[in-house]
Amino acid sequence: MQTDKYSETQAEISGLIESYREKIIKGKGKGWKKFYGDIVSRIFKQFILEEISENYKIELIAYISGFPTEFDLLIVDKDATPKEYTNAFGPTSVKCGIEIKASGIRGQSYILHSGYLRRKLAHP
């Protein structure tokens, strides 16, 4: 059976994530969840970098200026720099914000429109 690149990539990402879960946090309790979350974010970063233009970069655990929510990954302009003493980027420099969830309740989704974040309607 022939699979497409999307399916292969998805299987590779899932395999890496499960491998690290088994090695690092299985049976160690909730205290390891943030560390595991950091690993998962870095795995996604590696694969996303292969797909996006060289005009962009990915920042981990970052903010959008004027918006209080932390994002696991932000795709920003290559030359974007965070505001002093923060990891917050200007709204016009942000192309995409990604929150990675393995389980639990999904919060609000937002979209960047004309330099402002707006709540995105959830899919049914």
C-alpha positions in Angstrom: 0.0 0.0 0.0 1.4 3.4 -1.0 1.2 6.3 1.4 1.4 10.0 0.8 4.0 12.3 2.3 1.5 13.7 4.8 0.7 10.2 6.2 4.4 9.3 6.4 5.2 12.6 8.1 2.3 12.2 10.5 3.5 8.6 11.4 7.1 9.8 11.9 6.0 12.6 14.2 3.7 10.3 16.2 6.5 7.7 16.5 9.0 10.2 17.8 6.6 11.6 20.3 5.6 8.1 21.6 9.3 7.1 21.7 10.2 10.1 23.9 7.1 9.6 26.1 8.2 6.0 26.8 11.8 7.0 27.5 11.2 10.1 29.6 7.9 10.4 31.3 6.1 7.0 31.4 5.4 6.2 35.1 7.2 9.3 36.5 4.1 11.4 37.3 2.7 14.8 36.3 5.8 16.7 37.2 7.4 15.7 33.8 4.5 17.0 31.6 6.1 20.4 31.0 9.4 18.8 30.0 7.6 16.4 27.7 5.6 19.3 26.3 8.9 21.0 25.4 10.2 17.9 23.6 6.9 17.7 21.6 7.1 21.4 20.7 10.7 20.9 19.4 9.6 17.8 17.4 6.9 19.9 15.7 9.3 22.8 15.2 11.7 20.5 13.3 9.0 19.2 10.9 7.4 22.6 10.4 10.7 24.2 9.5 11.0 21.7 6.6 7.7 23.0 5.2 7.8 26.8 5.6 9.6 29.5 3.6 13.1 30.6 4.6 11.5 34.0 5.2 10.1 32.8 8.5 11.5 31.3 11.7 9.8 29.5 14.6 10.0 30.7 18.2 9.1 28.4 21.1 7.2 29.4 24.2 6.4 32.9 22.8 3.9 35.7 23.0 2.2 38.2 20.7 2.6 41.8 22.0 -0.6 43.0 23.6 -2.0 39.5 24.0 -1.6 37.6 27.3 -1.6 34.0 26.0 1.5 32.0 25.7 1.9 30.0 22.4 3.9 26.8 22.2 5.1 27.8 18.7 5.0 31.1 16.8 5.9 31.4 13.2 7.3 34.9 12.7 9.1 36.9 10.1 12.8 35.8 9.8 14.0 39.3 10.9 11.5 39.7 13.8 12.9 40.4 17.2 11.0 40.2 20.5 10.4 43.2 22.6 13.1 43.9 25.2 13.1 41.5 28.2 10.4 39.4 26.7 9.7 36.7 24.1 6.8 38.8 22.7 6.7 39.6 19.0 4.7 42.4 17.3 1.4 41.3 15.8 2.4 42.2 12.3 5.5 39.9 12.5 3.5 36.9 13.6 2.2 34.6 10.8 0.8 31.8 12.9 0.5 30.8 16.6 0.2 27.2 17.5 -0.8 25.7 20.9 0.0 22.0 21.1 -2.4 19.8 23.2 -2.1 16.1 23.8 -5.3 16.0 25.8 -7.7 18.1 27.8 -10.0 21.0 27.0 -9.1 23.2 24.1 -9.4 26.9 24.9 -10.3 29.8 22.6 -8.9 30.0 19.1 -7.8 33.3 17.7 -6.8 34.6 14.3 -4.7 37.5 13.4 -6.6 39.9 11.2 -5.2 43.3 10.2 -2.8 43.4 13.1 -5.4 42.4 15.7 -6.2 39.1 17.3 -9.8 38.0 16.9 -11.5 35.0 18.4 -12.0 32.3 15.8 -15.2 30.3 15.8 -14.7 26.7 16.8 -15.5 24.0 14.4 -18.5 21.8 15.4 
